[in-house]
Amino acid sequence: MGKTTDKSTPDGERPLLTLASVIEAISGARPEAYPEAIADAAIDSRLVTPGSLFVAVEGEHTDGHDHLPEVFERGALVALIEREVDPEFRVLDLRSGSDWEVVETPLCLRVESTVQALQATAKSWREKLDLRVIAITGSVGKSTTKELAAEVLEQRYRTHKNEGNLNNEIGLPLSLLKITPAHERAVLEMGFYVPGEIALLSEIARPQVGVITNISEVHLERAGNMKAIVDGKRELVESLPPGPEGVAILNFDDARVREMAERTEARVFYYGLAPEADIWAGEIEGLGLEGVRFVFHYEDETFKVRVPLLGRHSVHTALRAAAVGLTEGMSWDQILPGLTQTHSQLRLVAVNGPGGSLILDDTYNAAPASVLAALNLLEELDGRRIAVLGDMLELGEFEERGHRLVGARAAEVAQHLVTVGERARWIGDEAVRAGLPEAQLTTLSDSDEAVEHLRREIGEGDVVLVKGSRGVGMDNIVSELEVSE
């Protein structure tokens, strides 16, 4: 891979993100002034540190422009703004047709759109960096795959990953600006809500490797239909460079993902549970809270491993992370420690509950596929199995059917089912229809009622799965019930 250098620096020197380069990325004109380095970037005024770039974004509940005094008190070097601000702040107007002259820092840069200016800055910075970007998208499993793939890559490379859910048109550019020239790999999760979003993120991040986890009905309400979801996720593989530099890592077990091979010029690398995949897993054994054990098959090699991830569905996560390592030139001696000794904060975790109970916290978000996977894990565990299931949001036309699919499976697994929210009533209704005794069903309206009920209900030996969309406050149930050791 050829060395990319900042054209403004002598060949071979590491590029530097400066205020001048930010101005150039936004306006196309590079000033001779402003050599100051940008230390970080933020849209949350509370996260601003000395030397930072602050991006003032107008949200539903707050407007970053209102926090400029706090931002500069915290030591920000520059703020991107898109409207008039108090005259006390020095402003350099970069809008088209504006005449501007050098003003002292700290200062504000007036632009047409702060989000677009942020994206332009991140795209320009990415072009200066000599590293390979691994992008991950899909309906379920993006974050756990990002975490585990980064853990694997860190066994050999200095690796950056986007934090939390910085995976959209604002979060991903912010994450790119946190990459330094010392990084060798970046693992970036890409979220999808509407067609064209992943194409935009790919244009900014320029990934060489694209990983697709699976396709399901998540965000169907926003996307409109399943075709839009498939088309949107496929934008990632369509953006990849041709092989061998470009690699599309695709789920062989998901027909919609498998067919994406026809729409990319990148080298295709399949993973899955079928021997036809390039890397596949067999002899899968769920170990409950101890993780999952299985056998890797790759070319003529086999490796029996135990991965400390909860649930059989985690096998696909491990396959994806291993595939990333293999395509990035790593040996199994490097890959396996990253898989088997992971320290990542993964989504589904077990915490202590009241009276000696155990709570499975899987409350980050919910879709039928991820709820079914969590129920499969619950089935593996000893004790009285209690499923606390909340509304699943943004399912569109699949809304009732998706909840009922979950209800049918819950009837097979749970000895007590608690539903939380109006949509979750379909879960309970279908569970009873599938054979769950009505006495074992509790129907509640909100998370506060659930906390009150569970405090009375659960005790020694109970295993409680809490799963549902964060929009209905399922995470509050866990935080209220968790018992510190």
N, C-alpha and C positions, 0 to 999 in steps of 0.2 A: 504494500500500500504506500503510495507516494506521500511525501511530506507536504503538508499544507502550511503555509506561513502567512502571517499578516503582511500584506504588501507594503504597509507603512513602516515596517521594521526591516533591518538588514536580514538577509536570508539566513535561516538557521536559528534566529532568536525566537524565543517563545512569545506568542502574541499576548497582548495585555488589553483587557477591557477597560477603556478609559472614557472619560466624559466626551472627549473629542470623537471617539469611535461611535458612541451612542448618537451624537449629533449627526454624524455622517450616515449612519444606518437609517435614520429617520428622514433626513433632508436631502441626502445625496451630496452634500457639500462638507468637506472636512476642514474645520478651522485649524489655524496654526496654534491657537490657544487651547486651553483645557487639557493638559496632559494628566490630570489627576485620575488615579485608578478608582474604578468602581469596586467596592468591597463586597456588596451583596445586593439583592433586589427583593422588594416586598410590596404587597398591597395592603397588608395589615400594619397600621401605624405602631402597634405594640411590638412588632417584630423588627422594627428599624434599628440598625446599629450604625455606629460612626462610619461614614464613607459610603452609605447605601444609596441606591436608586429606589425612590418611592414612586409607585404608580397609583395615581389617584383614580379610583374607579367608583362610579356611582352605582350602588347596589339597591336592593329592595328596602333595606332597613338603615343603611348608612351610606354616607358619601365621603370618599377619601379626601376630597377638597376641604372638608370641614376640619380635618385633622392636621393641616399643614403646620400650625404652631407646634404641636407635639412632635411632629416628624422632624422638624429642624432642631428642636430642643434635644432630640435624641442623636443628633449629629449627621443627619442625612446630607449628602453632597448635592443631590439633585432630585427634583420631583417632576414627574410628567403630569401635566394638567390639560384639561380641555375646555375650561371656562374661566371667566374673569375671577381673579382672587384679590384679596386685600392688597392695597398698594405697598404695604410694608414688605412684601416679598418681591425680590428681583426676578424679572421674567425675560426670557429670551424666546421670541415668537418664531417658531419654525414652520408656521403654516404657509402654504403656497402663496407667493406674491408678497410676503412680508419682508421688509428690510430689517435686518438685525445687526446689532453691533455687540462687541464683547462686553459682558457684565461680570461682576465678581461672583464667585461662588461663596456660599451655597446659593443655588438659584432654581427657578422653575423653568421647564421647557413647555411652551404652549404648543399643542398639537391639535389636529382635527379629532383624533380618536386616541385615547391613551392605550386602549387595548391593542389597536393596530400598531401603534408606536412600539409597544412592548414586544409584539410579535416580530416586527422588523429588526429590532435590536437583537433578539434571541436568534433569529435566522442568520444575521450577519456574524454573530459570535460563533455560531455552530460552523459556519463556513471556514472559520479560521482555525478550528480545532482539528488535530490529527488523532482521531479516535474512532472506534466502531460503535455504532449505536444499535442496540437491540430493542425493538419496539414490540410491545405485547398488547393485544386486544382480544376481545371475545365477550361472550355474554356473562360467563361465570368463571371465576378462578384467575382473573388477571392479577390481582394484588398478591395472592399467595405465590403465583408463578414468578412475578417480579422479585419478590423477596428471596425465593429459593434460588432463582437463576443468578441473582447478584451474589448470594452466598457462595455459589459454585465458582463464579468468575473471580471472586476475591481470593481464591486459592492460588491464582496465578497473576491476575491483573489488578491494577489500581482501578477500582470500579465505583461509579456514581450511580445512584438510583433516585427516582423521584420519591419524595417523602409523602407519606399518607396518600391522599387522593388528589395530588397535584397533577391531574391527568387531562385537563381540558384546555380550552383556547387561552386561558390565563395561566393556569397552573403549570402546564408543560413549558411554556416560555420561561417562567420563573425558575423552573427546575434546570433548564438549559443554562441559565445565567449563573448557576451555582457550580457548573463544571469548570475545572481549572485545566490548564495545559498539561498538568501532571497526570491527569486521568487517562487511562488507556481504553476503557470500556464504559458505556453508559447503558443502563437498563431503564427504559421508560415505558410506563403504562400509558395507554391511550384510551380514553373513554369515548363512548359514542352515544349521542342523543339524536342527531339529525344527519341526513345525507350530506356529504361534503366536509364534515367535521374532521374525519380521520385523514382525508386528502390534505386538508389545511395543516394539520399537525405534522403530517409526513413531509410536507413541503418545508416546514420550519426545521424539523429535527433531522431530516435526511437519513433515515435508518438504512443500514445495510442488511439487517436481519429482521424479519417479521415473524412473530409467533402468534398463531390464532388458537385460542383455547377451545371454543365451541360456539354454537349458535343456538340460542333459545329465545323465549318470548320476553326477555328483560327489555324494558323501555319501549315495548310495543306501542303503548299509548302515544308516546312522543313521535316515534318513527312512522307510525301509521299502519304498517303491515310488515309481514315477515320478509317480503322481498326487499323492502327498504333496509331492514336490518342486515340481511345478507350482503346487499350491495354496499352498505356503509362499512361493514367489517372488511370487505374485499378490497376497499380502497388502499389498505395497508400493503397487501401483496402486489397490487398494481403499481405501487409507488417504488418498489424495490429496484435497485440496479440489476442488470443481467448477471447471471452466474459467471464465474465462480464467486465474485465479490458479493453478490446478493444471494441471500438464502431465505427461503420461505419454509418455516417449520409448521407443519400442518397436522391436524388431528385426523388420523386415518379412520377412526371409529365414528366420526361425524360426517355423514355424506355431504352436507352443505359445505363443510370446510374442505373435505377431500377434493371436491370439484373445483376449488379455487386454484388448483395447480394449473388449470387450463388458462388462467388469466394473469399469469406472471411470467416474466422472462428470467426470474431468479431461479437458482437451483432449488429443487424441492426436496425436503427432508421430512419423511413421515414418522410420526410416533403413534403408538396405540397399543391395543391388546391383541392384535392380530399379527401372525407371523409375516404377513405381507408388508408390514411397516418396516422402515429402516431400523428403528429401535423399538422393541416391544417388551411387554412384561407378562409373565406367566406365574403360575403357582402362587396366587395372591392369597394372603392370610391376614385377616384383620385381627389386630392384637388389642383392641379396645383402646384404653388410655396409654398403652405402650407404643402405639403407632400401627404401622402396617409392614408386613414382610412379604417380599416377592423376589422373583428372579428377573434380572435384566438380560435381554438377548440383543446383542449387537454384532453383526457380521458373524464371525466364528467364535465370539467370546460370550461367556455367561458369568453373571455375578449375582450371588444371593445377598440381599441387603435387607436391613431393617431401617425404615425411615421414621423419625419421630413426629410424623404428621398424623392427625386424627382422621380416621375414616378411609374406606377403600377407595373413595374417589380421589384421595391424595396420590394414588399411583400415577394418575395422569399428570399431576403437578410435578412429581419427581421425574417423569419421562421428559417433560418439556424442559426442565432445568438441565437434565443430562444432555439433551439434544443441543441446547445452547452451548454447553461446554465442549461437546464434540465438534460442532461446527466452528468453534473459535480455537481449535487446535489444541485442546487440553487432553491430557492422558487420563485414564481411569484412576490412577493414583492421585491425581489432583481433583477429579470430579467427585469421587465417592466421599471424601471427608466433608465436602460442602453439603452433601445430601444427608449424611448420617449423623453429623454433629451440628446441625443447624441451630443457630441462636436467634433466628429471625422471629419477630413478633408476628406470628401468623394469626389468621382471623379466628379460627375455632379453637377456643382454649377452655380448659377445665378450671373452675374455681370452687372454693369451699362455700357451702351454703348453710342455712340455719339447721341446727339439730343434728349435725353430722351428715347432711345431704351433700350431694355433688351437683354443681351447676355447669352445664355445657353452654358457654357463652358464644353464640354465633349470630350476634345482633347487628353486624355492620350493615347488612342489607339482605334482601330476600327475593328469590324468584323460585318458581316451582322446582327447577332442576337442583338448586342449592338446598332447598328445604328437604327434598327427597333424599339427597346425599346425607344430610344431617340426621334424618330419621334412620337411615341405614346404619350409621354409627351408633345411634341410641340402641338399636336392636342388638348390637354386639355386647352391650354392657350388662353386668349383673345388677340386680336390685329392682325396686319398683320403678318402672319407666314412666316418667311424666313428660308430656310434650306440651309446651306453652308456645302456641303459634299465633302470630299476629297477621294483620293485613299484609298482602303483597301488593305494592303499588305499581302503577304505570304498565299494567298488562294489557290495556286496551281491550280489543274484542276477545282476548283469551282470558279475561279476568275471572269469570265464573268457572269456566272449565279448569283453569289452572288451580284455583282453590279446591275444587272438588277432587282433582287428581291427588293433591296432597292429603285431603281428608280420607280417601280410600286407603292410602298407605299408612296413615296415622292409626287407623283402626287395627291394622295388622301388628303394629309396633307398640303403641302406648297402652298402658294400663290405666292411665288417667290423662284426659285431654282437656287443656284449657285454651279456649280461643279468645283473642283480644282484638276487638274492632268489628265494624259492620261487615266488611268483606269476609273476614275470617269465619263468620257464621256459616258460610258455605262449606268450610272445612268441617265444622262440627256436624252439619246436616248430612254430608256425604259419609262421614265416619260412622254415624249411627245407621245410615242406610247399609253400610258395608259390614255391620255386625257389632259395633262398639255399643255396649249397654248404655242407655241414657244416663244411668246413675254415675257413669264414669266420665261424663262430659260436663264441663262448666263453661258457660258462655258469659263473657264479660265485655264491657264497653271500652275500657281504657287501661293503661298500664298501672294507674294508681289502684284500681280495683284488683288487678292481678297481684300486685305486691301484697295487699291486705289478705287476699285469699291464700296465697302461697305461704305466707307466714304461719297461717293456721294449719295448712295442709301438709307441708313437707317435713320430713324428719330423717332419722337414722336410716341409712341404706338407700334412700331415694336418689335416683339419677334424673335430673331435670334439664331438658333441652329447652333453651329459650331462643326462638328464631322468628324473625319478622323484619319488616322494613323499619329503618330508623325513624321514618316519618310518623310512626305511631308510638314511638317512645319505648321500644322493647329494650333498648340499652339501659333505660332507667330501672327496669325490673332487676337486672343483674346488679347494678350499682347499689340498689337499696337492699338486696338480699345477700350480697357477698359478705363473707365473714373472714376477717383477717386472721392469719395463723398466730 
